[in-house]
Structures are given as C-alpha cells and as structure tokens.
Amino acid sequence: MQTTKTSVHGAINMLGLAKRLRARIFQASTSEVYGDPQIHPQTEDYWGHVNPIGLRACYDEGKRCAETLFFDYHRQHGMQIKVGRIFNTYGPRMHPHDGRVVSNFIVQALQGEDITIYGDGLQTRSFCYVDDMIEAFVRFMATGPEVTGPINLGNPGEYTMIELAEAVLRLANSSSKLVFRPLPSDDPKQRQPDITLARRHLDWQPTVPLADGLKETVAYFRSIL
C-alpha cells in the first residue's frame, strides 16, 4: 500500500509543480503496467493483464494510476507530459542488493554463491543498457508537445533467465551452480517491448549488445565487491 500511495502522491505533487512552472514533465513509468501480458511483444495500446490484489499489485497499480494522473493533467490543463514505459534496465552503479535479477546474478556469481533462478528459468525479459536508456530519455524530452507517449523504452532483445545466468557465469568466470526455487505469484512469463513508436518518434533504438553491457556491469561489481 505504501508504494502505491507514495507513487500517486509523488505524481500529484510533481504535476502541481510542473503546472505552476509551465514545465514539461517526464513520468518514468514501467513495463509492469502490462502485468503478466497476454500479447507478445507488448505494444503501447495494450491495456495489460494485471492482478489488482496480487503480491506485485502495489507497484503495478501505482504506476498505472500515475499514468492516469499525467493524462488527466494533460487533457484538463494542456500540460506537456512525457510518459515512458521503462523495461528492464541495467549497468554500472546498480546497487548490489537492489533485488534486480542482473545485480543478483552478478553478485552471486562473483561471490561464488549459487545462482538463484525462480521457476523453470524459461521466463523471459528484455535488458537495456543504461547508456541507451538515458539517450532515450534525452530524445523523448526534446520532442514537441504532440508526443506525449506512452512510449515503450527498452531493448527488444529477449532472453530467458537461464540464458542470462549462463552469460553472467561466463563473464564472471564463475563456477557457481544454478539452483531453482518456486516462481513467485504473478511473476510475468514473458516481457519484450515493441519499440516501433520509439523508433518513429525518437529515432532511437538500443545499440549496446547484452554481452557488452554485462561485461561493463560485471567489471563494476568486481571493483566494488
């Protein structure tokens, strides 16, 4: 509940500030608004498949509500809004214990611990290197007022959790073993952005391959661990 309240209250406060200053405002939304999607890849006109009372609902619904507020302010007050739906992003300077799958796998591999995979490891995600994502933000904010989004921001490359784990093990030169745990409730089985709108409106697509981005990220974690 606290996550949802914080997200909504924060959105209202920032929208009020942007309205007073007549400023453009960017909403860092998320691919989680699609829930456990029933279409693949996900396009911006898909309304999603979210369990509103599930374990992940606070984050999912908080972001969905924030998007609603942004478009209400846009329609009622003519505000310049930019709504980007961010898919999995990774890179140097991630917190070692932020709970994201990339940082989890790298830390476990470097410390010689078992790599924890939930479910059968065949669920997929798409990973965008941080430099590519920031470039998308900059280009989005430079567009005219007619480009409001939502726009998917992510790398359309799709990888299973097992593929990600094996890539991390190779780059970390680790002998850690893969161990499998039960899949959490409502965990999405597939996640891949359709970035047609990003290509069209932002002239943007990711350029950093997963192997290159992981190499930089592993090197960063090795330096701090």
N, C-alpha and C positions, 0 to 999 in steps of 0.2 A: 504493500500500500504506500509506503513512504516513497518508493521510487516513482510511482505514478504521480503522487502529489507534488514531489519536487520537480518532475519534468513539466507538469502542467503549470504550476505556479511560476517556474522559471520562464516558461514561454510567455505567459501573460505579462510578467514584469518587463521582459525584453521587448515585447511587441509594443507595450506602452511607451517605453523609452524611444524606440525607433519611430513611433508615430509622432512624438513630440519633436524629435530632431529631424524628422523627414528623411530618415536614413534607410538605405537598403538593409535588409536583414536576412541572414542565412540560417536555415534550420538544418542542423545535422541530424537528419532522420536516419533510418536504418532499414536494412533488408528484413529485419524481424517483423515489419508491418505485414509481410506476406505470410507469416506463420509457418505452418508445415504445408508448403504450396502444393496445389493440385494441378498446376500448369508448369511447364518447364521448357525453356528458361522463363524467368519471371519478367513480365513487361509492366510498365507503369500503370496501365489501365486495369490490371488485375487487382481485385479488391482484397484478396488474401483469404487465408484459411486459418484463423486464429481462435484458440480456445480462450474465451474471456475469463475463465475461472481456473486456468491451469497454473502450473508452477512457474511458467515463464510470463504469465499474463501481465504482471505489473509493468515490466519493461515494454513489452509489445504494445499494450494498450496505451501506456503513457505516451509513446511516440506517435501512435495513431491519433490520439487526442490533440497532441501538439500540432500535428499537420492540419487538423481541422481548424484549430485556432488561427493558424497562419493564413489559411484561405478565407476564413471569415473576416479577418482584418483587411485582407487584400480586397475582398468584394465590398466591404462596408466603408473603408476609409481610403481605398486606392493606393494602399501601401505597396512598395516594391519588395516583393518577397522572392526568395530563392530556396527551394526545398530539394535537398539532395538525399537520396536513399543510399546510404553507405553500406557496401558489402564488406566482408572480412578484410581488414587492413593490418599489415604487419611491417616490421622494420626495426632498425636500431633504436634504442632508447625506450623500448617497451619495458614495463615493469616486470621483473622476474616472476612475480606472484599475482599478476593481474587476472589469472584464470582463463586466458585465451589459449586456444589449442596450440598455436605456434610457439608461444613462450613456454607453455607447459612441456611440450615435446622437447624443445631445445634444452631447457634446464634439466629435465630428467636424463637426456642423453649425455650431456656434459658431466653430470654428477654420477653417471654410471647406474642410475636407478632404472627400474622397469618403466617402459613407455606405456602409459595408461590409455587404452582405447575403449570407448564406450560403445556397446552394441557389437555388431559384427565388423565394424570398420569400413563398411561399404557405403555409408552415408557420405555425401559429397559437399564440398564447399569450394568457393572461388576466392583466391587470395590476391589482393592488390598491394603492391609495394608502396610504402608511404610517400615516396617522391612522386609517383604517378598520381596518387590521390590528392596531394597538395596542388599539383598542377591543375587537376580538375576543378578544385575549389576556386583557384585564381581565375580560371577561364569562365566559370559559372558566374562569378561576381562581376565580371566585365561585360556580361551580356546586357541587352536592353531590357526595359521593363516588361516587354511582352513575353520574356522567357522566365516563367515562374517555377517550372517543374510541376510535379516531382520528376526528377531525373535520376535514374539508376547510376551510381558511381561505383564501379568495381571492375575486376578483371574477369572476363568471360571464360577464362581457363578453368576447367572443373577437375577436381582431384578428390579421390577417396581419402579417408583418414589413414588407411594403411599406406597409400602412396605417399602421403605427406610424412608419415612416420619414417618410412624407409629412406626418403630423401634426406631427412634430418640426420638419421643414423649415418648415412654415407658422408655427409658434410662434416659431421662432428667426429667422425672416425670413432664411433662408439660401438661397444659390444652389448649395449642394453637390449633386453628382450621385450617383446610386445606382450602385454597382458590385457585381457579383455574383461570388462565389467558390464553390468546391466545398463542398458540405454535409459537415460533419464526420460521422464514423461514429457511428451510434446516436443521432443527434440526433432528438428526438421530432417527429413531423409535426403532432400536434395536442395541445393542452393546455387543458383547460377544467374547472373544478371544478363538481361538483354540490354545492350548499351547502344541501340540504334539511335535513341534521342541524344545521347551524349555525343555520338559521332556527328550527328546532324547539327545540333545547336552549339556545341562547344568545340567542334573539330578536334575531338580528344578521343584517344584510346590508350590503354596502358602499353608501355614499351619495355618494362623490366620483366624478363622471364622469371618464373618461380625459383629456378635453381640459382640464378644470380642474386635475387633478393634474399634468399635463405642463406647464401654464403656470407653476405654482409651482416645479416642478423646473427648468425652463429658466431661470427668473429666478435661482434659487440658483446654478446653474452659471455663469451670466453674471457673477454677482457675484464668484465666486472665480477665474474664468479671466482 
